[in-house]
């Protein structure tokens, strides 16, 4: 969840490290620091708080040099503090290390090192690494790193510098993302590509078990057998401006308004104009294997999990296959019953989510085929899955996901339609009708976003409450879960989503005068039942905002305090439209409350630790 950067070249390093770290602020952090090679000595500057605090420290005590490493830390082991901030050094400050991940056996290593006379300054797991480097260094930094990582159990992306070899940075990766940027006579390292996009669009993606040696003259990569390897250079398709705010006050609002484009880009070539079937060349699963499927597992975390819940409804409805949707952190520990005639779909915006990766690997170990839905080309999930369906949403910077979620849902529609076509569970004319309706969704999303001002006004009424409830049935319940999460993430209001039919089984005890309730009622087959549930909360004097289709607005308005309408479309497609007012509501409620919308407290964009 931390951000790692590094640079070597002919330019002053400190401003570059700070700029690169600023591009990773979306990942979430509570402290920052840099280590610079200055005339064969390592100078460290680090500070708890935002990058602006680190900037002040550097201005007060400048560092000069042309090579260094930097870090933004999200606390796991030890509270946020100056001492616990990265980079960490050995006792003599000869070695400096930045680390993303968790070293699971650090306590045993620390106790052994203390027995050898090493003294620790921090509460972190990371500090064992520079002390191990000191212990095992025998004149070759790369060999020392190779020796050290054999002692570590857990996940890591490591970047190491040593004052005795001031011309190189050594990096290593295991279960945490790490990329190398290839510039003109300058080289970068980072935990994510946006860090160095202002300088280069050429990147090498590090794989698990690999070690890299970076100097101002070039990059050498070694595999786990210590053999030099040639890696394919990836050309980044999007530019640095795609990761800028573009005139919007926050990235989240910008990304909400980018959703029509994200949908169109994800559809392109897959739902071609005039085509009556989905073209998914990325999914190479044999027709006979699809026909033999017994069950589908959808595994993800957070917002991606909620996209999976929508996927469960779609696949069971259209394909008539049983679907289990699971939180990845639970799935990986529950000894699931699965085999070669099952299919797993994993969903991860970053493609680096630790629990989701572990679930993917468990499925493959059991012989189950895996399809990945991800937004990041070259990510761990994309490399390890059997098939990959990319969501062409572009870079998503705000911690609270919006456009990635919508494209994940779209991917679920396309996979469901492909499976239905092969298994012959849906008539060809119905498949064609759904595809036609999918193509109209981007323009309908624009219609909803054009009514943003309505939601802004409603947000003012809800912003001062500390509790809020979402209700829905079927697909509306799936969307309610995501709407509730968005509100919690960025406004810090306690929010819960409930299946509307469960009200009388306990939830009604929480409904009191004026408490806000967001009720989704877009599904025709359960509209009347949902309306009855709404009347139950209105009888307890709750204030209700209902999200309905245009056809049902007049009837719903008789029973609630406010109505927000979405365009009429096929019921099965309404989750794409009904989530939009909930995203906007979360944004404007958080804005009214003065919250840090793009970087909510305690959260990070890419969760690469358990």
Secondary structure, 3 states (H helix, E strand, C coil): CCEEEEEECCCCHHHHHHHHHHCCHHHCCCEEEEEEEECCEEEEEEEECCHHHHHHHHHHCCCCCCEEEEEEECCCCCCCCCCCCCCEECCCCCEEEEEECCECCHHHHHHHHHHCCCCCCCCCCCHHHHHHHHHHCCCCHHHHHHHHHCCCCECEEEEEEEHHHCCCEEEEEEECCCEEEECCCCEEEECCHHHHCCCCCEEEECCCCCEEEEECCEEEEECCCCCEECCCCEECCCCHHHHCCCCCCCHHHHHHHCHHHHHHHHHCCCCCCCCCCCCCCCCCCCHHHHHCCCEEEEEECHHHHHHHHHHHHHHHHHHCCEEEEEEHHHHCCCCCCCCCCEEEEEEECCCCCHHHHHHHHHHHHCCCEEEEEECCCCCHHHHHCCEEEECCCCCCCCCCCCHHHHHHHHHHHHHHHHHHHHHCCCCHHHHHHHHHHHHHHHHHHHHHHCCHHHHHHHHHHHCCCCEEEEEECCHHHHHHHHHHHHHHHHHCCEEEEEEHHHHHHCHHHHCCCCCEEEEEECCHHHHHHHHHHHHHHHCCCCEEEEEEEHHHHHHHHCCCCEEEEECCCCHHHHHHHHHHHHHHHHHHHHHHCCCCCCCCCCCCCCCCCC
